Amino acid sequence: MEIIDAVSAIRKYKPKMVIASWLPGDRLDIEIFDEKPPIICLIGEVDGATGSSMFWDTKYWEKAGYKRVFSKCDEWNLCRTDYISGGEVWRHSFTIFFLRSH
């Protein structure tokens, strides 16, 4: 069994897609994007609880050469702060694909 952190694993194995779910508020999001995997799937909250404020405030994905595409998977995402009652839906959680644009 190999114990390895996310960024080291991306460097070593060069995956075609990285799936990141509810990243912590440190710089891990930026470090992952700096490794340039072709596709990054981010599951979590936009502009808030997922990832670092620097990532969201500066639109870091654009600086790293990615296009942001929201997924239709959102209807199955549920976080503890999402609200669904009757016909009313209010969500914090999203699934976003970031695609390398060059």
Secondary structure, 3 states (H helix, E strand, C coil): CCCCCHHHHHHHHCCCEEEEECCCCCCHHHHHHHCCCCEEEEEEECCCCCCCHHHHHCCHHHHCCEEEEECHHHHHCCCCCCEEECCEEECCEEEEEEEECC
